Amino acid sequence: MKKYTYSAKQNDIDKKWLIVDAEGMVLGRLASEIAARLRGKHNPLFTPHVDCGDFVVVVNADKIMLTGRKHQQKMYYSYSGFIGGLKEITAGKLLEKRPEDLIRFAVKGMLPKNTLGRSMFKKLKVYAGSTHPHEAQQPQPFDVKAQALK
């Protein structure tokens, strides 16, 4: 009897909506758990070349924590392509100006660098406050702290 490895198809996957409260969470630990959920690694039907992940809504992004001296030392860069067009901002200033981008940059770096990774990244919704416009999808609360202890 031959045994075959099951390869999940796109219509076999049941995508859920999860809501994560980022208040008091450490950025890297939160981002790694979100990236695993977006990728679908929690799913028993996980297939590397298929988007098996869930939709993730992150609220309270402005209350995220950074450990150590990352507020002053961690830098984010953007380059326009022109001479002298390199801009840099510290993680602390980015947390004040655009806290959603802090989580987006961290999660995007943990996803695959191809078209599949870009489609996974589109399922991440990040909001600075506690309100979000995705109530119609009925997102289920997801406790990252309890998941990290498993």
N, C-alpha and C positions, 0 to 999 in steps of 0.2 A: 504494500500500500504506500503510495507516494503522499508525502505531506508537503503542502505548499504554504508559503508565507502569504497571509492575507494582505492585500493592498487596498486601502480604503478609497472609495470613489467620492466625488464631491457631494453627491446626493445622499450618501450614507451618513454624513456628518450632521448632527443636531447642534446647531450653534446657539449658545445661551448668551444672555446679556448679564454681565456682572457689574456691580458697583463697589468701588474700593474707596474707603475713607483714608486719605493720606495724612491725616492729622497725627503728628508725633512720630511718623515713620521715618526711618533712615532711607535716604534716596536710593542708594545702590541695592539694598535688600528688597525694597519695594519694586524697583525696576526689574530686577531679575525674576521676581515672581510674576510680574505682569507680562514680561516677555515670554515666559514659559506658558502662560495661559493663552496669549495671543497665538503662539506657535502650535499649541494643542498637545504639548508633551504630557499633560495630565490624563489625556484620553487613551483608553486601551486600544483604540483603533488608530493610534498615531502612525502616520505615514509621512516620511520626510519631504516628499515632493508634492504633497497635497495640503491645502490650507485647512487644518483640522481645528483651529482655535476658536475661542469665544470672543465676543465683543466685550471690551472692558471700558467702563466709565470711571474716571478718577475724579473725585471731588476734594475740596480743601487742599489744593496743590500749594497754596500760599503758606500752609502750616507744616511743610516738609522740613526735615532736619538734615543738616550736614554735620558729619563728625570731624573732629580735629580742627585744623586751620583752613579747611577748604573754602570757607567764606572769603578769605583774602587770597589764597594761593591758587585755587583752581581757576583756570582761564578757559574761556570759550572764544574761538576765533571765527571770523568770517572775512572772506577775501572777494573783492569786487572784480578782480582781474586786471585792474588798472594799477599803474605805479602809485605807491603810497596808499593803496586801497585796502590795507589790512586793518581790520577793526578787532579789538579785543575787549572783553568784558569779564569781570570776575563773577564767580558763582553767587556771591552775596548780592551784587548789584542786579544780576539777572533774576534772582529770587524776588527782589523788590519790584523790578520793572515788569517782567513776564514770567511768573512762576510756572506757568504751564509748559514753557519751553524747556525748563530744567528737567522735567520728567520726560518730555518727548525726546530730548537728546540722549538721555540715559537709556531709554527703552530702544530707540532706533539703533544704537550701537550694539545691542544684544540680539538683534534680529538678523536673518540672512541678508547678504548684500546682493540681491537679485530681484527679479520681478515678483517672486513669491513673497519675499520679505517686505517689499513695498505694498503689496496687497494686504499683508498682515498688519502693517503699520496703520493702514487706513481704518482698522477696526478699533483703534485706540482713541478715546474721547477724553480730553483733560480739561477741567474747569477749576479756576482759582477759588471760587466760593463754594458754598454748600448746595447751590441749586444747579440743576441741569435740565435740558429740554428733552430728555429721553424717558419720561414717565410712561409713555404709551407702550414702550417695549417691556415694561415691568422688570427692570433689572433686579437680580437677586443679590443680597449683600454677600460680599466675599471678605472674610477676615484673613488678612495676610499673616498676621501674627500667629494665629492658630495653625495655619498651613505650614509655616516655617518650623514649627515644633514637631511636625510629623516626620 
